Amino acid sequence: MIGDGRATPAGVIGADVVALVVSLVVSISVWLDTSVAIRPVAALVFVVFVPGWTILRAVDVTVSSLMVLASCVLSVVAMVFTSFLLATRLGWAWEAAIQGWAVGCAAGVATVLLQTNARSS
């Protein structure tokens, strides 16, 4: 129903696909050390949205507009905490950290997509 704050299944799957594609673009662009124009945009979308979306989808939270906002907050908090650890304990090895986050998020979203596909079949 429109206006009830819940996303349609197609919208949720679309957000999952966006999260998967952004994770792969970030991972590949960091791995290849490219300076293409899409890298900063993908990195921004990744930092603001993808880790939180992956975590909330993995724990099967009901999708709503509040969940999208919560995923953004959770993503930023996770990136701030990661940056704190990198700066204070791990010698600022950001490439390895972003690869870990990107590959982990891609695997998490891919798993959720496969489970969603299996449920709908």
C-alpha positions as CSV (number, residue, x, y, z in Angstrom):
1,M,0.0,0.0,0.0
2,I,1.3,3.5,-0.9
3,G,2.1,5.7,2.1
4,D,2.4,3.0,4.7
5,G,6.2,3.4,4.9
6,R,7.0,-0.1,3.6
7,A,9.0,-0.6,0.5
8,T,7.7,-2.9,-2.2
9,P,9.6,-6.2,-2.8
10,A,10.8,-4.8,-6.1
11,G,12.2,-1.8,-4.4
12,V,14.0,-3.9,-1.8
13,I,15.5,-6.1,-4.4
14,G,16.5,-3.0,-6.4
15,A,18.3,-1.6,-3.3
16,D,20.0,-5.0,-2.8
17,V,21.2,-4.9,-6.4
18,V,22.5,-1.4,-6.0
19,A,24.3,-2.3,-2.8
20,L,25.9,-5.3,-4.5
21,V,27.0,-3.3,-7.6
22,V,28.4,-0.4,-5.5
23,S,30.3,-2.9,-3.4
24,L,31.8,-4.6,-6.4
25,V,32.6,-1.2,-8.1
26,V,34.4,0.0,-4.9
27,S,36.3,-3.2,-4.5
28,I,37.4,-3.4,-8.1
29,S,38.3,0.3,-8.3
30,V,40.4,0.1,-5.1
31,W,42.0,-3.2,-6.2
32,L,43.0,-1.8,-9.6
33,D,43.8,1.6,-8.2
34,T,41.8,3.3,-10.9
35,S,40.9,7.0,-10.9
36,V,37.7,6.7,-13.0
37,A,35.0,9.3,-12.4
38,I,32.6,6.8,-10.8
39,R,35.0,5.9,-8.0
40,P,34.2,8.9,-5.7
41,V,30.5,8.5,-6.3
42,A,30.5,4.8,-5.6
43,A,32.7,5.3,-2.5
44,L,30.2,7.9,-1.2
45,V,27.2,5.7,-1.7
46,F,29.1,2.8,-0.2
47,V,30.2,4.7,3.0
48,V,26.7,6.2,3.5
49,F,24.5,3.3,2.7
50,V,25.9,-0.2,1.9
51,P,27.3,-1.6,5.2
52,G,24.2,-0.6,7.2
53,W,21.9,-1.9,4.5
54,T,23.8,-5.2,4.4
55,I,23.7,-5.6,8.2
56,L,20.0,-4.8,8.5
57,R,19.1,-7.1,5.6
58,A,21.2,-9.9,7.0
59,V,19.2,-9.8,10.3
60,D,15.9,-9.7,8.3
61,V,14.5,-6.4,9.6
62,T,11.2,-5.3,8.1
63,V,12.0,-2.9,5.3
64,S,10.6,0.6,5.8
65,S,11.7,4.2,5.3
66,L,13.0,4.1,8.9
67,M,15.1,1.1,8.1
68,V,16.7,3.0,5.2
69,L,17.5,5.9,7.5
70,A,18.9,3.5,10.1
71,S,21.0,1.8,7.5
72,C,22.6,5.2,6.6
73,V,23.3,5.9,10.3
74,L,24.7,2.4,10.9
75,S,26.9,2.7,7.8
76,V,28.4,6.1,8.9
77,V,29.0,4.8,12.4
78,A,30.7,1.7,11.1
79,M,33.0,3.8,8.8
80,V,33.8,6.2,11.6
81,F,34.7,3.3,14.0
82,T,36.8,1.7,11.2
83,S,38.6,4.9,10.5
84,F,39.3,5.3,14.2
85,L,40.8,1.9,14.4
86,L,42.8,2.5,11.3
87,A,44.2,5.7,12.6
88,T,45.0,4.6,16.1
89,R,45.9,1.0,15.9
90,L,46.4,-0.3,12.4
91,G,48.7,2.2,10.7
92,W,46.1,3.5,8.3
93,A,45.9,0.5,5.9
94,W,42.8,1.8,4.4
95,E,43.0,-0.3,1.2
96,A,42.7,-3.6,3.1
97,A,39.9,-2.2,5.3
98,I,37.8,-1.0,2.4
99,Q,38.4,-4.3,0.5
100,G,37.3,-6.2,3.6
101,W,34.1,-4.1,3.9
102,A,33.4,-4.2,0.2
103,V,33.8,-7.9,-0.3
104,G,32.0,-8.6,3.0
105,C,29.1,-6.5,2.0
106,A,29.0,-7.9,-1.5
107,A,28.9,-11.4,0.0
108,G,26.2,-10.5,2.5
109,V,23.9,-8.8,0.0
110,A,24.4,-11.7,-2.5
111,T,23.5,-14.2,0.2
112,V,20.3,-12.2,1.0
113,L,19.4,-12.0,-2.7
114,L,19.9,-15.7,-3.1
115,Q,17.7,-16.4,0.0
116,T,15.0,-14.0,-1.3
117,N,15.1,-15.8,-4.6
118,A,14.9,-19.2,-3.0
119,R,11.9,-18.1,-0.8
120,S,10.0,-16.7,-3.8
121,S,10.5,-19.9,-5.9
